[in-house]
Amino acid sequence: MQSRTFEIGDIVSWNSEAGYVTGRIRAIHTIPFMVNGYQHHASSTNPQYEIESLKTRHIAFHKGIALRRVVS
């Protein structure tokens, strides 16, 4: 299954343990990176998106396949 692509500033939603969350993409990672001791796998063909929740301001990291663009 092919990953979706997004840009910084896009509003997206994803399914979390607590239900659907909406957030704004604030960075796009195209190389592997560490966060709190956890290795996130990213590449130019399969990036990880850094997203800030609009409700809680929590930062999450997801690949495009997990995200849906929110149309306002």
PyMOL Python script that loads the backbone (N, CA, C, O; Angstrom):
from pymol import cmd

cmd.read_pdbstr("""\
ATOM      1  N   MET A   1       0.844  -1.181   0.000  1.00  0.00           N
ATOM      2  CA  MET A   1       0.000   0.000   0.000  1.00  0.00           C
ATOM      3  C   MET A   1       0.887   1.242   0.000  1.00  0.00           C
ATOM      4  O   MET A   1       1.845   1.323   0.770  1.00  0.00           O
ATOM      5  N   GLN A   2       0.577   2.194  -0.848  1.00  0.00           N
ATOM      6  CA  GLN A   2       1.396   3.382  -1.004  1.00  0.00           C
ATOM      7  C   GLN A   2       1.060   4.423   0.062  1.00  0.00           C
ATOM      8  O   GLN A   2      -0.101   4.619   0.423  1.00  0.00           O
ATOM      9  N   SER A   3       2.098   5.079   0.550  1.00  0.00           N
ATOM     10  CA  SER A   3       1.929   6.106   1.572  1.00  0.00           C
ATOM     11  C   SER A   3       1.382   7.393   0.954  1.00  0.00           C
ATOM     12  O   SER A   3       1.627   7.679  -0.218  1.00  0.00           O
ATOM     13  N   ARG A   4       0.654   8.152   1.736  1.00  0.00           N
ATOM     14  CA  ARG A   4       0.149   9.450   1.292  1.00  0.00           C
ATOM     15  C   ARG A   4       1.201  10.507   1.598  1.00  0.00           C
ATOM     16  O   ARG A   4       2.020  10.319   2.499  1.00  0.00           O
ATOM     17  N   THR A   5       1.191  11.612   0.864  1.00  0.00           N
ATOM     18  CA  THR A   5       2.142  12.692   1.124  1.00  0.00           C
ATOM     19  C   THR A   5       1.402  13.940   1.585  1.00  0.00           C
ATOM     20  O   THR A   5       0.300  14.241   1.128  1.00  0.00           O
ATOM     21  N   PHE A   6       2.042  14.652   2.502  1.00  0.00           N
ATOM     22  CA  PHE A   6       1.474  15.859   3.095  1.00  0.00           C
ATOM     23  C   PHE A   6       2.553  16.924   3.167  1.00  0.00           C
ATOM     24  O   PHE A   6       3.731  16.644   2.943  1.00  0.00           O
ATOM     25  N   GLU A   7       2.148  18.143   3.480  1.00  0.00           N
ATOM     26  CA  GLU A   7       3.077  19.260   3.610  1.00  0.00           C
ATOM     27  C   GLU A   7       2.977  19.856   5.008  1.00  0.00           C
ATOM     28  O   GLU A   7       1.977  19.675   5.703  1.00  0.00           O
ATOM     29  N   ILE A   8       4.021  20.564   5.408  1.00  0.00           N
ATOM     30  CA  ILE A   8       3.999  21.272   6.687  1.00  0.00           C
ATOM     31  C   ILE A   8       2.820  22.237   6.684  1.00  0.00           C
ATOM     32  O   ILE A   8       2.605  22.961   5.712  1.00  0.00           O
ATOM     33  N   GLY A   9       2.062  22.244   7.766  1.00  0.00           N
ATOM     34  CA  GLY A   9       0.884  23.095   7.882  1.00  0.00           C
ATOM     35  C   GLY A   9      -0.422  22.389   7.581  1.00  0.00           C
ATOM     36  O   GLY A   9      -1.488  22.881   7.952  1.00  0.00           O
ATOM     37  N   ASP A  10      -0.362  21.237   6.911  1.00  0.00           N
ATOM     38  CA  ASP A  10      -1.596  20.485   6.619  1.00  0.00           C
ATOM     39  C   ASP A  10      -2.243  20.029   7.926  1.00  0.00           C
ATOM     40  O   ASP A  10      -1.554  19.675   8.883  1.00  0.00           O
ATOM     41  N   ILE A  11      -3.569  20.042   7.951  1.00  0.00           N
ATOM     42  CA  ILE A  11      -4.338  19.520   9.080  1.00  0.00           C
ATOM     43  C   ILE A  11      -4.708  18.085   8.727  1.00  0.00           C
ATOM     44  O   ILE A  11      -5.281  17.822   7.670  1.00  0.00           O
ATOM     45  N   VAL A  12      -4.375  17.159   9.625  1.00  0.00           N
ATOM     46  CA  VAL A  12      -4.617  15.742   9.390  1.00  0.00           C
ATOM     47  C   VAL A  12      -5.276  15.117  10.605  1.00  0.00           C
ATOM     48  O   VAL A  12      -5.277  15.699  11.690  1.00  0.00           O
ATOM     49  N   SER A  13      -5.835  13.934  10.420  1.00  0.00           N
ATOM     50  CA  SER A  13      -6.383  13.179  11.552  1.00  0.00           C
ATOM     51  C   SER A  13      -5.850  11.762  11.475  1.00  0.00           C
ATOM     52  O   SER A  13      -5.450  11.283  10.414  1.00  0.00           O
ATOM     53  N   TRP A  14      -5.854  11.097  12.634  1.00  0.00           N
ATOM     54  CA  TRP A  14      -5.416   9.713  12.718  1.00  0.00           C
ATOM     55  C   TRP A  14      -6.140   9.041  13.858  1.00  0.00           C
ATOM     56  O   TRP A  14      -6.641   9.701  14.769  1.00  0.00           O
ATOM     57  N   ASN A  15      -6.191   7.730  13.802  1.00  0.00           N
ATOM     58  CA  ASN A  15      -6.883   6.944  14.811  1.00  0.00           C
ATOM     59  C   ASN A  15      -5.897   6.596  15.921  1.00  0.00           C
ATOM     60  O   ASN A  15      -4.899   5.920  15.671  1.00  0.00           O
ATOM     61  N   SER A  16      -6.165   7.048  17.135  1.00  0.00           N
ATOM     62  CA  SER A  16      -5.319   6.738  18.284  1.00  0.00           C
ATOM     63  C   SER A  16      -6.084   5.804  19.220  1.00  0.00           C
ATOM     64  O   SER A  16      -7.236   5.456  18.961  1.00  0.00           O
ATOM     65  N   GLU A  17      -5.436   5.407  20.299  1.00  0.00           N
ATOM     66  CA  GLU A  17      -6.100   4.546  21.278  1.00  0.00           C
ATOM     67  C   GLU A  17      -7.336   5.206  21.874  1.00  0.00           C
ATOM     68  O   GLU A  17      -8.276   4.522  22.279  1.00  0.00           O
ATOM     69  N   ALA A  18      -7.337   6.535  21.928  1.00  0.00           N
ATOM     70  CA  ALA A  18      -8.443   7.285  22.524  1.00  0.00           C
ATOM     71  C   ALA A  18      -9.466   7.740  21.484  1.00  0.00           C
ATOM     72  O   ALA A  18     -10.400   8.467  21.823  1.00  0.00           O
ATOM     73  N   GLY A  19      -9.309   7.328  20.233  1.00  0.00           N
ATOM     74  CA  GLY A  19     -10.212   7.762  19.177  1.00  0.00           C
ATOM     75  C   GLY A  19      -9.474   8.622  18.172  1.00  0.00           C
ATOM     76  O   GLY A  19      -8.244   8.676  18.180  1.00  0.00           O
ATOM     77  N   TYR A  20     -10.209   9.288  17.315  1.00  0.00           N
ATOM     78  CA  TYR A  20      -9.568  10.099  16.282  1.00  0.00           C
ATOM     79  C   TYR A  20      -9.031  11.403  16.860  1.00  0.00           C
ATOM     80  O   TYR A  20      -9.676  12.061  17.676  1.00  0.00           O
ATOM     81  N   VAL A  21      -7.820  11.756  16.407  1.00  0.00           N
ATOM     82  CA  VAL A  21      -7.128  12.971  16.836  1.00  0.00           C
ATOM     83  C   VAL A  21      -6.884  13.814  15.602  1.00  0.00           C
ATOM     84  O   VAL A  21      -6.636  13.280  14.520  1.00  0.00           O
ATOM     85  N   THR A  22      -6.953  15.132  15.755  1.00  0.00           N
ATOM     86  CA  THR A  22      -6.676  16.061  14.665  1.00  0.00           C
ATOM     87  C   THR A  22      -5.475  16.900  15.048  1.00  0.00           C
ATOM     88  O   THR A  22      -5.351  17.346  16.189  1.00  0.00           O
ATOM     89  N   GLY A  23      -4.588  17.110  14.082  1.00  0.00           N
ATOM     90  CA  GLY A  23      -3.402  17.902  14.363  1.00  0.00           C
ATOM     91  C   GLY A  23      -2.840  18.560  13.116  1.00  0.00           C
ATOM     92  O   GLY A  23      -3.304  18.325  12.001  1.00  0.00           O
ATOM     93  N   ARG A  24      -1.829  19.391  13.333  1.00  0.00           N
ATOM     94  CA  ARG A  24      -1.169  20.121  12.243  1.00  0.00           C
ATOM     95  C   ARG A  24       0.245  19.570  12.069  1.00  0.00           C
ATOM     96  O   ARG A  24       0.985  19.426  13.042  1.00  0.00           O
ATOM     97  N   ILE A  25       0.615  19.263  10.827  1.00  0.00           N
ATOM     98  CA  ILE A  25       1.967  18.789  10.550  1.00  0.00           C
ATOM     99  C   ILE A  25       2.939  19.944  10.754  1.00  0.00           C
ATOM    100  O   ILE A  25       2.769  21.019  10.177  1.00  0.00           O
ATOM    101  N   ARG A  26       3.971  19.713  11.589  1.00  0.00           N
ATOM    102  CA  ARG A  26       4.941  20.775  11.864  1.00  0.00           C
ATOM    103  C   ARG A  26       6.335  20.446  11.376  1.00  0.00           C
ATOM    104  O   ARG A  26       7.197  21.324  11.355  1.00  0.00           O
ATOM    105  N   ALA A  27       6.586  19.189  10.976  1.00  0.00           N
ATOM    106  CA  ALA A  27       7.885  18.809  10.398  1.00  0.00           C
ATOM    107  C   ALA A  27       7.720  17.506   9.626  1.00  0.00           C
ATOM    108  O   ALA A  27       6.807  16.722   9.885  1.00  0.00           O
ATOM    109  N   ILE A  28       8.616  17.293   8.679  1.00  0.00           N
ATOM    110  CA  ILE A  28       8.645  16.064   7.899  1.00  0.00           C
ATOM    111  C   ILE A  28      10.046  15.489   8.025  1.00  0.00           C
ATOM    112  O   ILE A  28      11.027  16.142   7.669  1.00  0.00           O
ATOM    113  N   HIS A  29      10.138  14.269   8.530  1.00  0.00           N
ATOM    114  CA  HIS A  29      11.428  13.614   8.736  1.00  0.00           C
ATOM    115  C   HIS A  29      11.674  12.618   7.605  1.00  0.00           C
ATOM    116  O   HIS A  29      10.841  11.752   7.338  1.00  0.00           O
ATOM    117  N   THR A  30      12.831  12.749   6.940  1.00  0.00           N
ATOM    118  CA  THR A  30      13.154  11.889   5.803  1.00  0.00           C
ATOM    119  C   THR A  30      14.377  11.012   6.049  1.00  0.00           C
ATOM    120  O   THR A  30      14.834  10.314   5.144  1.00  0.00           O
ATOM    121  N   ILE A  31      14.905  11.045   7.262  1.00  0.00           N
ATOM    122  CA  ILE A  31      15.986  10.145   7.665  1.00  0.00           C
ATOM    123  C   ILE A  31      15.631   9.606   9.051  1.00  0.00           C
ATOM    124  O   ILE A  31      14.876  10.247   9.781  1.00  0.00           O
ATOM    125  N   PRO A  32      16.161   8.438   9.426  1.00  0.00           N
ATOM    126  CA  PRO A  32      15.864   7.902  10.757  1.00  0.00           C
ATOM    127  C   PRO A  32      16.244   8.905  11.851  1.00  0.00           C
ATOM    128  O   PRO A  32      17.227   9.634  11.721  1.00  0.00           O
ATOM    129  N   PHE A  33      15.450   8.933  12.935  1.00  0.00           N
ATOM    130  CA  PHE A  33      15.692   9.878  14.017  1.00  0.00           C
ATOM    131  C   PHE A  33      15.252   9.278  15.340  1.00  0.00           C
ATOM    132  O   PHE A  33      14.434   8.360  15.384  1.00  0.00           O
ATOM    133  N   MET A  34      15.816   9.820  16.425  1.00  0.00           N
ATOM    134  CA  MET A  34      15.517   9.328  17.774  1.00  0.00           C
ATOM    135  C   MET A  34      14.628  10.341  18.503  1.00  0.00           C
ATOM    136  O   MET A  34      14.822  11.551  18.385  1.00  0.00           O
ATOM    137  N   VAL A  35      13.655   9.828  19.257  1.00  0.00           N
ATOM    138  CA  VAL A  35      12.818  10.645  20.141  1.00  0.00           C
ATOM    139  C   VAL A  35      12.635   9.852  21.432  1.00  0.00           C
ATOM    140  O   VAL A  35      12.112   8.737  21.422  1.00  0.00           O
ATOM    141  N   ASN A  36      13.070  10.440  22.536  1.00  0.00           N
ATOM    142  CA  ASN A  36      12.939   9.784  23.852  1.00  0.00           C
ATOM    143  C   ASN A  36      13.452   8.349  23.850  1.00  0.00           C
ATOM    144  O   ASN A  36      12.832   7.459  24.432  1.00  0.00           O
ATOM    145  N   GLY A  37      14.592   8.130  23.191  1.00  0.00           N
ATOM    146  CA  GLY A  37      15.208   6.813  23.169  1.00  0.00           C
ATOM    147  C   GLY A  37      14.605   5.829  22.188  1.00  0.00           C
ATOM    148  O   GLY A  37      15.019   4.670  22.146  1.00  0.00           O
ATOM    149  N   TYR A  38      13.644   6.261  21.403  1.00  0.00           N
ATOM    150  CA  TYR A  38      12.991   5.385  20.435  1.00  0.00           C
ATOM    151  C   TYR A  38      13.420   5.766  19.021  1.00  0.00           C
ATOM    152  O   TYR A  38      13.345   6.934  18.642  1.00  0.00           O
ATOM    153  N   GLN A  39      13.869   4.783  18.242  1.00  0.00           N
ATOM    154  CA  GLN A  39      14.287   4.999  16.860  1.00  0.00           C
ATOM    155  C   GLN A  39      13.064   5.022  15.940  1.00  0.00           C
ATOM    156  O   GLN A  39      12.331   4.038  15.854  1.00  0.00           O
ATOM    157  N   HIS A  40      12.851   6.138  15.261  1.00  0.00           N
ATOM    158  CA  HIS A  40      11.787   6.252  14.264  1.00  0.00           C
ATOM    159  C   HIS A  40      12.413   6.023  12.895  1.00  0.00           C
ATOM    160  O   HIS A  40      13.453   6.603  12.581  1.00  0.00           O
ATOM    161  N   HIS A  41      11.790   5.189  12.086  1.00  0.00           N
ATOM    162  CA  HIS A  41      12.306   4.876  10.764  1.00  0.00           C
ATOM    163  C   HIS A  41      11.645   5.788   9.747  1.00  0.00           C
ATOM    164  O   HIS A  41      10.419   5.844   9.653  1.00  0.00           O
ATOM    165  N   ALA A  42      12.458   6.499   8.991  1.00  0.00           N
ATOM    166  CA  ALA A  42      11.948   7.420   7.983  1.00  0.00           C
ATOM    167  C   ALA A  42      12.908   7.427   6.802  1.00  0.00           C
ATOM    168  O   ALA A  42      14.103   7.175   6.957  1.00  0.00           O
ATOM    169  N   SER A  43      12.379   7.715   5.634  1.00  0.00           N
ATOM    170  CA  SER A  43      13.199   7.847   4.430  1.00  0.00           C
ATOM    171  C   SER A  43      12.541   8.878   3.524  1.00  0.00           C
ATOM    172  O   SER A  43      11.425   9.325   3.788  1.00  0.00           O
ATOM    173  N   SER A  44      13.236   9.251   2.459  1.00  0.00           N
ATOM    174  CA  SER A  44      12.657  10.236   1.538  1.00  0.00           C
ATOM    175  C   SER A  44      11.439   9.670   0.818  1.00  0.00           C
ATOM    176  O   SER A  44      10.559  10.426   0.406  1.00  0.00           O
ATOM    177  N   THR A  45      11.376   8.350   0.662  1.00  0.00           N
ATOM    178  CA  THR A  45      10.219   7.737  -0.003  1.00  0.00           C
ATOM    179  C   THR A  45       9.122   7.327   0.973  1.00  0.00           C
ATOM    180  O   THR A  45       7.997   7.052   0.557  1.00  0.00           O
ATOM    181  N   ASN A  46       9.441   7.282   2.275  1.00  0.00           N
ATOM    182  CA  ASN A  46       8.453   6.927   3.295  1.00  0.00           C
ATOM    183  C   ASN A  46       8.721   7.751   4.563  1.00  0.00           C
ATOM    184  O   ASN A  46       9.198   7.224   5.568  1.00  0.00           O
ATOM    185  N   PRO A  47       8.406   9.054   4.497  1.00  0.00           N
ATOM    186  CA  PRO A  47       8.733   9.939   5.627  1.00  0.00           C
ATOM    187  C   PRO A  47       7.842   9.712   6.840  1.00  0.00           C
ATOM    188  O   PRO A  47       6.776   9.102   6.751  1.00  0.00           O
ATOM    189  N   GLN A  48       8.305  10.215   7.965  1.00  0.00           N
ATOM    190  CA  GLN A  48       7.495  10.275   9.188  1.00  0.00           C
ATOM    191  C   GLN A  48       7.099  11.740   9.366  1.00  0.00           C
ATOM    192  O   GLN A  48       7.917  12.645   9.202  1.00  0.00           O
ATOM    193  N   TYR A  49       5.847  11.950   9.701  1.00  0.00           N
ATOM    194  CA  TYR A  49       5.329  13.301   9.899  1.00  0.00           C
ATOM    195  C   TYR A  49       5.250  13.595  11.390  1.00  0.00           C
ATOM    196  O   TYR A  49       4.750  12.784  12.170  1.00  0.00           O
ATOM    197  N   GLU A  50       5.748  14.762  11.772  1.00  0.00           N
ATOM    198  CA  GLU A  50       5.679  15.229  13.154  1.00  0.00           C
ATOM    199  C   GLU A  50       4.439  16.108  13.251  1.00  0.00           C
ATOM    200  O   GLU A  50       4.330  17.118  12.556  1.00  0.00           O
ATOM    201  N   ILE A  51       3.510  15.722  14.113  1.00  0.00           N
ATOM    202  CA  ILE A  51       2.193  16.365  14.160  1.00  0.00           C
ATOM    203  C   ILE A  51       1.897  16.837  15.576  1.00  0.00           C
ATOM    204  O   ILE A  51       2.117  16.111  16.546  1.00  0.00           O
ATOM    205  N   GLU A  52       1.394  18.065  15.680  1.00  0.00           N
ATOM    206  CA  GLU A  52       0.988  18.613  16.978  1.00  0.00           C
ATOM    207  C   GLU A  52      -0.527  18.568  17.073  1.00  0.00           C
ATOM    208  O   GLU A  52      -1.229  19.135  16.236  1.00  0.00           O
ATOM    209  N   SER A  53      -1.027  17.889  18.101  1.00  0.00           N
ATOM    210  CA  SER A  53      -2.467  17.788  18.321  1.00  0.00           C
ATOM    211  C   SER A  53      -3.056  19.180  18.500  1.00  0.00           C
ATOM    212  O   SER A  53      -2.513  19.992  19.248  1.00  0.00           O
ATOM    213  N   LEU A  54      -4.157  19.458  17.823  1.00  0.00           N
ATOM    214  CA  LEU A  54      -4.816  20.760  17.957  1.00  0.00           C
ATOM    215  C   LEU A  54      -5.475  20.917  19.320  1.00  0.00           C
ATOM    216  O   LEU A  54      -5.667  22.039  19.790  1.00  0.00           O
ATOM    217  N   LYS A  55      -5.823  19.807  19.956  1.00  0.00           N
ATOM    218  CA  LYS A  55      -6.526  19.867  21.237  1.00  0.00           C
ATOM    219  C   LYS A  55      -5.567  19.879  22.425  1.00  0.00           C
ATOM    220  O   LYS A  55      -5.702  20.703  23.329  1.00  0.00           O
ATOM    221  N   THR A  56      -4.590  18.954  22.420  1.00  0.00           N
ATOM    222  CA  THR A  56      -3.729  18.797  23.600  1.00  0.00           C
ATOM    223  C   THR A  56      -2.325  19.343  23.409  1.00  0.00           C
ATOM    224  O   THR A  56      -1.578  19.467  24.379  1.00  0.00           O
ATOM    225  N   ARG A  57      -1.947  19.674  22.172  1.00  0.00           N
ATOM    226  CA  ARG A  57      -0.606  20.133  21.805  1.00  0.00           C
ATOM    227  C   ARG A  57       0.446  19.031  21.936  1.00  0.00           C
ATOM    228  O   ARG A  57       1.640  19.301  21.808  1.00  0.00           O
ATOM    229  N   HIS A  58       0.014  17.787  22.190  1.00  0.00           N
ATOM    230  CA  HIS A  58       0.913  16.630  22.236  1.00  0.00           C
ATOM    231  C   HIS A  58       1.535  16.437  20.851  1.00  0.00           C
ATOM    232  O   HIS A  58       0.881  16.678  19.837  1.00  0.00           O
ATOM    233  N   ILE A  59       2.792  16.003  20.809  1.00  0.00           N
ATOM    234  CA  ILE A  59       3.474  15.748  19.547  1.00  0.00           C
ATOM    235  C   ILE A  59       3.426  14.245  19.258  1.00  0.00           C
ATOM    236  O   ILE A  59       3.740  13.422  20.118  1.00  0.00           O
ATOM    237  N   ALA A  60       3.028  13.911  18.032  1.00  0.00           N
ATOM    238  CA  ALA A  60       2.973  12.520  17.588  1.00  0.00           C
ATOM    239  C   ALA A  60       3.763  12.397  16.290  1.00  0.00           C
ATOM    240  O   ALA A  60       3.973  13.378  15.577  1.00  0.00           O
ATOM    241  N   PHE A  61       4.195  11.175  16.000  1.00  0.00           N
ATOM    242  CA  PHE A  61       4.938  10.888  14.778  1.00  0.00           C
ATOM    243  C   PHE A  61       4.234   9.735  14.063  1.00  0.00           C
ATOM    244  O   PHE A  61       4.008   8.676  14.649  1.00  0.00           O
ATOM    245  N   HIS A  62       3.887   9.952  12.779  1.00  0.00           N
ATOM    246  CA  HIS A  62       3.201   8.917  12.012  1.00  0.00           C
ATOM    247  C   HIS A  62       3.673   8.930  10.575  1.00  0.00           C
ATOM    248  O   HIS A  62       4.114   9.955  10.055  1.00  0.00           O
ATOM    249  N   LYS A  63       3.573   7.774   9.944  1.00  0.00           N
ATOM    250  CA  LYS A  63       3.810   7.691   8.507  1.00  0.00           C
ATOM    251  C   LYS A  63       2.531   8.110   7.798  1.00  0.00           C
ATOM    252  O   LYS A  63       1.449   8.086   8.386  1.00  0.00           O
ATOM    253  N   GLY A  64       2.659   8.489   6.545  1.00  0.00           N
ATOM    254  CA  GLY A  64       1.517   8.988   5.792  1.00  0.00           C
ATOM    255  C   GLY A  64       0.368   8.030   5.670  1.00  0.00           C
ATOM    256  O   GLY A  64      -0.781   8.458   5.564  1.00  0.00           O
ATOM    257  N   ILE A  65       0.642   6.739   5.681  1.00  0.00           N
ATOM    258  CA  ILE A  65      -0.407   5.731   5.534  1.00  0.00           C
ATOM    259  C   ILE A  65      -1.428   5.804   6.678  1.00  0.00           C
ATOM    260  O   ILE A  65      -2.575   5.391   6.509  1.00  0.00           O
ATOM    261  N   ALA A  66      -1.014   6.332   7.849  1.00  0.00           N
ATOM    262  CA  ALA A  66      -1.902   6.405   9.011  1.00  0.00           C
ATOM    263  C   ALA A  66      -2.719   7.692   9.058  1.00  0.00           C
ATOM    264  O   ALA A  66      -3.587   7.848   9.916  1.00  0.00           O
ATOM    265  N   LEU A  67      -2.442   8.608   8.139  1.00  0.00           N
ATOM    266  CA  LEU A  67      -3.045   9.948   8.219  1.00  0.00           C
ATOM    267  C   LEU A  67      -4.099  10.167   7.142  1.00  0.00           C
ATOM    268  O   LEU A  67      -4.060   9.568   6.068  1.00  0.00           O
ATOM    269  N   ARG A  68      -5.038  11.046   7.468  1.00  0.00           N
ATOM    270  CA  ARG A  68      -6.071  11.503   6.527  1.00  0.00           C
ATOM    271  C   ARG A  68      -6.091  13.034   6.575  1.00  0.00           C
ATOM    272  O   ARG A  68      -6.102  13.629   7.652  1.00  0.00           O
ATOM    273  N   ARG A  69      -6.096  13.652   5.412  1.00  0.00           N
ATOM    274  CA  ARG A  69      -6.160  15.110   5.345  1.00  0.00           C
ATOM    275  C   ARG A  69      -7.550  15.578   5.774  1.00  0.00           C
ATOM    276  O   ARG A  69      -8.555  15.002   5.358  1.00  0.00           O
ATOM    277  N   VAL A  70      -7.608  16.615   6.602  1.00  0.00           N
ATOM    278  CA  VAL A  70      -8.868  17.188   7.055  1.00  0.00           C
ATOM    279  C   VAL A  70      -9.174  18.378   6.147  1.00  0.00           C
ATOM    280  O   VAL A  70      -8.367  19.299   6.018  1.00  0.00           O
ATOM    281  N   VAL A  71     -10.336  18.345   5.529  1.00  0.00           N
ATOM    282  CA  VAL A  71     -10.758  19.429   4.651  1.00  0.00           C
ATOM    283  C   VAL A  71     -11.647  20.365   5.434  1.00  0.00           C
ATOM    284  O   VAL A  71     -12.646  19.942   6.016  1.00  0.00           O
ATOM    285  N   SER A  72     -11.286  21.647   5.451  1.00  0.00           N
ATOM    286  CA  SER A  72     -12.092  22.610   6.232  1.00  0.00           C
ATOM    287  C   SER A  72     -13.097  23.319   5.382  1.00  0.00           C
ATOM    288  O   SER A  72     -13.849  24.155   5.882  1.00  0.00           O
TER     289      SER A  72
END
""", "prot")
cmd.dss("prot")
cmd.show_as("cartoon", "prot")
cmd.util.cbc("prot")
cmd.orient("prot")
